Amino acid sequence: MLFLSEQDVKDALSGGDAYKEAVAVIERVFQQQSAGTTHHLKRTTMVHPQHPGHLWHNIRILPGMAPELGAAAVRLYSGYRGTNRSEIICLFDWEDMRMTAIISDFFLHAIRTAAPYGVAAKYLARTGASTLGIIGSGRYARGMAQAICAVCPIKRVQVYSRDPKNVQSFCDDMRGTLGIEAAACPSGREAAHNADIMVTATSGNKIVFEADWLTPGTLLMSLAPGEFGEDTVLRSRVFLTAPDQVLGDDPPRKPFNTLVASGRFGPNDVAADLSDVVAGKKPGRTGDDEIILYESAGLALLDVGIGHWIYHRALSKGLGTEMPFGEEH
């Protein structure tokens, strides 16, 4: 059994276009999901008895299987001390369910989280989308920018977050990593101005994007619950990954929970699961003026795909530590 530390993961990602590969991996997983060959359970959350309902004091588990990849995985993580996390992917071989790897999943999770949004941009953004707006400047925002730029001809990214130093660091990184124009914006509205693709990548549970910022042709993609309000949903053609989980998540995913409870939005109002768009079963964007909203729930299949991919990248580079595991013979 191979253990991949944070440094092993970072070393495995070096060289080649990691984000382009990661988006392709998740695109393949979506095709398998649409075909019905994958298996997964919704995220299970065990709440700390002394902190009921608290966002961070809990343990969360996501199991999934992708037979065509020859792998299964369980993502296990907990929250502690505010927003700090302990998180791993346990990767299993499909044939005998032998655990093949334990993968540290802090740095890697930014790529796993971003890759579906790269797939969504490929299928839902209007042709020639070249301006990307982002609210947020942390590791997820950086990951999403790289995933989107891997599939779209982005020439300019404009970003806003509460910390000007983080914004400047973000802009410097994007210029250096992607070779595109990067502009710091004084507000979320300015970041959204003339953006073909708009991303919200914050800690969530606070509205950072207003419905009246939407313009014809916008693709809005949200990372965390509560980043936009009900009016934004109602003005958009909505695509989701795992609609049942987004609409019935635990804890409830704002603003879909209140829209569902009031009867103003439901499963029949979702244009499509993104996996069915990728598989060609349902249409994605049907016109350049459509306003589209996309959101992805935490889905174990994504962890299977990314875990399997990074494991084989690590093997090819001789990375990781072999550990004895299981019964001694």
N, C-alpha and C positions, 0 to 999 in steps of 0.2 A: 504494500500500500504506500502510495506516494503522498508526502506532505508538501504542499506549496505554501511558502510563507509570503508575506506581502512583497518582499524583495524579489522572490522567485517570480511572482506574478508580473511585477514591473519589468523584470528582465525578459520574461517570455513575450511580453508585448512589444519589445524593442525590435526595430528593423521591419521593413515592409509596411504596408498600409493597414494597421490593425483595425481601425474603425471601418474601413471598407469591407474587410473580411468579416467583422462582427455583424455588420448590417446584412451581409449575404447569408450568414449563419441563421440569423433570426428570420429572414425571409424564407429560408428553407423550412424552418420550424413551423412558420405560419402555414405553409403549403401542406405540411403533414397534419397540422391541426384541422385544417379545413377538410382534409380527406378522411378524418375520423380515425387516424391510426395512432394518435397520441392519447395519453391518459393523464389527468391531473385532478387534484383536489383544491378547493378554495383554501386560502390562507386560514390557518387556525391560530387563534390568539388566546393565550392563557394570561389572564390579568393577575397582577400582584394583589393579594388580598388586602394589603395595607394601603394600596393606591388604586382603588377601583375606578375604572374609566380613564385613568391617566395614560397619556399617549406613549410614554417611554418605559414605565415600569411594567414590563411584560415580557413574555417569550412568544415568538411567532415562528410557525413552521409551514413550509410550502413544499409538498411532494409532487413529483411529476415523472412521467416515463415517455420516452421517444424511441420506440423499437427500431425505427429505420435508421436512427443514429447509433443504435447499439448501446444506449445508455439510459440511465435513470438517475435522479438526483433528489436530494432533500436540501432545501435552504433553511438554515436555522439561525435565528438572530434574536438578540435582546437589546433593549435600550436601558441605559443607565447614565446617571450624572448628566441630566439634561439631554443633549442630542448625541452623546457618545454612544457607540454601539459595539457589541461583539457579534461578529457574523462570519459564518462559514458555509461552504457548499460541500456536502458529502456526495461524491460521485460513485455510481455503481455500474458494473458491467451488466448489460441486459440479459445475457445468456444464463448466468448463474447467480446474479445479484451480489457478486463479490464486490466489496468496497475497494475501488481502485485508487481513490484520492480523497484527501481532505484539503480543501482549498480556502485559504484566507480570502475573504470576500468584501473587503472595504474598498480598495482601489478598483478592483474588477467590477464592483457593483455599479459604478458610474457608467461603465461601458455597457453592461447588461441593461441598465435602465435607459440609456440613450439609444441603443440600437433599434428598438421598435419605432422610435420617432424618426429615425433615418428611413426605415421602410415606409412609414406613413407619408413622409415628405416625398418619397419617390412616386407614390401612387396617388396622393391627394393634392399636392401643390400644383399650381398652374404651370404650364410649360414655360421654361425660361426664367423661373423665379430666381431673382438675383440679390434681393435684399432681405436679410434676416434680422428681426428684432428680438431681443431677449430681455426679460425682467428676471434678475438674479445673476450672480457672478461666481457661484461656488463650483464645486467639482461636477455637479450634475449639469449645470448650465454649460460648462466647458465641454463636457462629454456630448451633450446634445448638439452643440455647435459643430463639433467635429463629425458626428454621425450625419447630420444634415448636409454638411459640405462634401461628404463622401459621395452623395448621390445627386446633388443639385448644383448648378453653376453659380454659387453664391460669390458675389464680388464685394459685398459690404455687410458687416454686422454692426448693429447699433444696440448698445446695452445700457441698462439702468439697474442699479441696486442701491440700497441704503448706505453702503460704505464706499465712498469715492476711491479709497485706496484699493479695494478689491476690484472695482471697475477698471481702474488703470492697469492693474496686474492682468486682469482678464484681456484687455485690449492688447497689451504687450504680448501675451501668450498667443493670441489668435493671429496677430500679425506675423509672429515668428513661426508658428506651427503651420498655419494655413496660407500665409502669404496674401491675405486679403486686407482690405481697408477695415479698420475697426474704430468706431466712434463712441466715446462716452456721452451719455445723454443725461440731462438734468431731471428727467421725469419719465415715468412709464409711458405716458402719452407720447413723448418725443421718441422713445424707443419704438413705439408702434407706428409712427408716422411713415407712410409710404412703404411699409414692410409687406413683402409678398408672403412671408412666413413669420408668424409671431409665436414665441415660446415663453411660457411662464415656468420658471424653475426655482421656486422659493421653498421655504419650509412649510408653506401651506396654512390653511385655516384662516387666511386673511385675504380679502379681495384686493388684487393688485392690477386687474385688468377690467376696464369698464366696457359695457356693451356698445356704447356710442363711439368707441374707438374702431369698431369693426367697419371695414370698407369692402366694396365688392371685390371678390377674388381672394380675400384673406384666408389663409390656413392658420388657425389658432390651435396650438398644441400645448396642453397643460400637463405638468408633472404631478402636482400635489393637490389633494382635495381642498376646495374652498378658495382657489385662486381667482375665480370669476363667479358672477352671480347668475341668478335664474334667467334674466333677460338675455344674457349671452347665449345660453343654451337654446332658448326659444327663437333666437334670430338666426341660428346656424343649422346646417345639415350635419348631423352628429354621427361620427364613426367611433367605435370603441374596440378595444381588445378585451375579450371576455366580458361582454355586456352584463351577464348575470352577476358577475362579481362587482362591477362598477355600480350597478343599480342596487345591489343588495350587500354592499361591503360591510365589514365589521372591523373598526368602528364605521358608522355611516359616512358615506362620501358626499360631501357638500359640492354643489347644490342639488345633485340628483336625488338625494334622499327626500328633500322637501317637495321637489317637483313630483316625484312618484307618489308620495303620501297625499298630495293634493289632487292627483289625477291628471295633472297637466303634462306629464311625460311618462312614458312607459316603454317596455321592450319593443313595441310596434313602431315607436317613433325613432328608433335607431336605424339609420340608413343601412348599415351593415357592420358585421364584425370584420375588422381589417383582414383577418385571415381569409375570408371569402372573397375579398377584393383581390388579394394577392393571387389566389387560386383561379381568378377569372370567373367566379360564379356570380358575382354581383358587381355592378359598376362602381367606380370611385367617383372622381370629379367628372361632371357631365357638362360643365361650362366654365369659362374663364371668370365669370362674375359671381359664381357661387361662393358663399361664405361657409367654410367648413370648420368644424370643431372636432379634434381628436384627443382622446385620453386613453391611457393604458393602465390597467390595474396590475398589481404585482401578480405574475403568473409563473408557476413553477416550471412550465415548459421552457421559458426563457432561460432559467437557471440551468436546466439540462443542456440546452444548446450551447450556452456560453461556457459552462463548466467543461463539457466535452471538448470544445474547441481549445480552450486555454490549456487543458491537460495535454493535448497532443502537441501544441506549440512548445510546452515545457519539455516534453519527452524529446522532441527533435533537437533541443538545445542542451540536453543533459542536465536539466534543472530539477530541483526538489530533493527531498531527503526520503530515502526508503525507510519505512518503519515496519517492524513486525506487528502483525495484527491478526487476530483470530486464533484458532486452535493451533497448538504446536503439534507437529507430526514427527 
